[in-house]
Amino acid sequence: MTDVMEVEENAKASPAAVDMYEWREGMPWNPVERVILERRSVRKYKDKQVPERLVRRILEAGRFAPTAGNSQSWKFVVVRDRDMIDAMQKYVQLRCKVFKFFLNWQKSPLGKLAWFYTQLSARVMPNLLHPIPFGAISLIAEGKLKLFHDAPTVILVLVDRRGAAKPLVDVGICGQNMVLAAHSLGLGTCWVGFVEVFKFGTRWKKKLGVGWPYELIEGIALGYPVGNPDGMIERELQEIEWWEDGRKRTVF
Ligand SMILES: Cc1cc2nc3c(=O)[nH]c(=O)nc-3n(C[C@H](O)[C@H](O)[C@H](O)COP(=O)(O)O)c2cc1C
């Protein structure tokens, strides 16, 4: 049994106690830990708008994220307009159809040319063409996966490239602050990396304020989840190298 599993077992045994800012042997997960561990990505939302006050509270959680040099290197764009969200989803679907046409070289009528294009793209953008986003391109193109999962509110997070040191890290922390705050308020979220596709659309870039120094990095779909998708899940453990007392050991 790993340490993590042991704490989980203890948590089940004593569900009543809730502590913050202190630790006792065998205590259950505190509310912050629970919010972190039980948050899941939500891909089905109720047709019910999130009150503006809640969205503002979530943005506040983002604003309080730590940043290198306190540079707060981001800009938020909030979209709550159903027609605009639909239009954004449609645009990305269309783009994905084009990507699929070029990248799915085994089935492309372009034959060798498509193969060459795929090879080149995979080398230029190895992370973006990792098998998972590659598969998602097809799903979006076929209308089986919607960009924002039809969420009623979308928070777009733009990085300010003038930020100190590592603005992309700042933006990631900021986004996660918002996602966790939303979850703690009973809302569901899903990170949407596919907003990257808007960089191919001049009209959208202009509308969303993308352009030096702002680059669109992530979207966060936000709304009331259908059902209860949250909860603790099994997650693959990875080796951790642990140095102490002059020697290294491997823990999980
Ligand atoms: C940077 C980032 C980008 C993501 N982009 C997408 C996306 O475009 N569409 C989507 O449905 N999920 C997206 N996800 C959600 C992941 O698929 C999800 O976090 C992962 O499968 C783990 O599941 P969990 O969030 O429920 O723990 C993204 C997550 C992150 C952190």
The ligand as an SDF file (V2000), in Angstrom:
LIG
                    3D

 31 33  0  0  0  0  0  0  0  0999 V2000
   -3.2530   22.0400  -20.9800 C   0  0  0  0  0  0  0  0  0  0  0  0
   -4.4520   21.1280  -21.1150 C   0  0  0  0  0  0  0  0  0  0  0  0
   -5.1660   21.1000  -22.3100 C   0  0  0  0  0  0  0  0  0  0  0  0
   -6.2980   20.2950  -22.4320 C   0  0  0  0  0  0  0  0  0  0  0  0
   -7.0300   20.3400  -23.5820 N   0  0  0  0  0  0  0  0  0  0  0  0
   -8.1790   19.6470  -23.6590 C   0  0  0  0  0  0  0  0  0  0  0  0
   -9.0140   19.7870  -24.8150 C   0  0  0  0  0  0  0  0  0  0  0  0
   -8.7080   20.5210  -25.7610 O   0  0  0  0  0  0  0  0  0  0  0  0
  -10.1990   19.0960  -24.8260 N   0  0  0  0  0  0  0  0  0  0  0  0
  -10.5780   18.2980  -23.7810 C   0  0  0  0  0  0  0  0  0  0  0  0
  -11.6660   17.7080  -23.8440 O   0  0  0  0  0  0  0  0  0  0  0  0
   -9.8020   18.1360  -22.6830 N   0  0  0  0  0  0  0  0  0  0  0  0
   -8.6250   18.8080  -22.5940 C   0  0  0  0  0  0  0  0  0  0  0  0
   -7.8520   18.7010  -21.4570 N   0  0  0  0  0  0  0  0  0  0  0  0
   -8.2900   17.8600  -20.3350 C   0  0  0  0  0  0  0  0  0  0  0  0
   -7.4580   16.5830  -20.1920 C   0  0  0  0  0  0  0  0  0  0  0  0
   -7.8380   15.6810  -21.1920 O   0  0  0  0  0  0  0  0  0  0  0  0
   -7.6750   16.0230  -18.7920 C   0  0  0  0  0  0  0  0  0  0  0  0
   -7.2080   16.9470  -17.8460 O   0  0  0  0  0  0  0  0  0  0  0  0
   -6.9700   14.6970  -18.5610 C   0  0  0  0  0  0  0  0  0  0  0  0
   -7.5040   13.7060  -19.3950 O   0  0  0  0  0  0  0  0  0  0  0  0
   -7.0580   14.2290  -17.1040 C   0  0  0  0  0  0  0  0  0  0  0  0
   -8.4040   14.0910  -16.7050 O   0  0  0  0  0  0  0  0  0  0  0  0
   -8.9880   14.9150  -15.4550 P   0  0  0  0  0  0  0  0  0  0  0  0
   -8.8310   16.3810  -15.7820 O   0  0  0  0  0  0  0  0  0  0  0  0
  -10.4080   14.5100  -15.3420 O   0  0  0  0  0  0  0  0  0  0  0  0
   -8.1720   14.5580  -14.2520 O   0  0  0  0  0  0  0  0  0  0  0  0
   -6.6970   19.4830  -21.3380 C   0  0  0  0  0  0  0  0  0  0  0  0
   -5.9700   19.5110  -20.1480 C   0  0  0  0  0  0  0  0  0  0  0  0
   -4.8840   20.3340  -20.0250 C   0  0  0  0  0  0  0  0  0  0  0  0
   -4.1390   20.3930  -18.7160 C   0  0  0  0  0  0  0  0  0  0  0  0
  1  2  1  0
  2  3  1  0
  2 30  2  0
  3  4  2  0
  4  5  1  0
  4 28  1  0
  5  6  2  0
  6  7  1  0
  6 13  1  0
  7  8  2  0
  7  9  1  0
  9 10  1  0
 10 11  2  0
 10 12  1  0
 12 13  2  0
 13 14  1  0
 14 15  1  0
 14 28  1  0
 15 16  1  0
 16 17  1  0
 16 18  1  0
 18 19  1  0
 18 20  1  0
 20 21  1  0
 20 22  1  0
 22 23  1  0
 23 24  1  0
 24 25  2  0
 24 26  1  0
 24 27  1  0
 28 29  2  0
 29 30  1  0
 30 31  1  0
M  END
$$$$
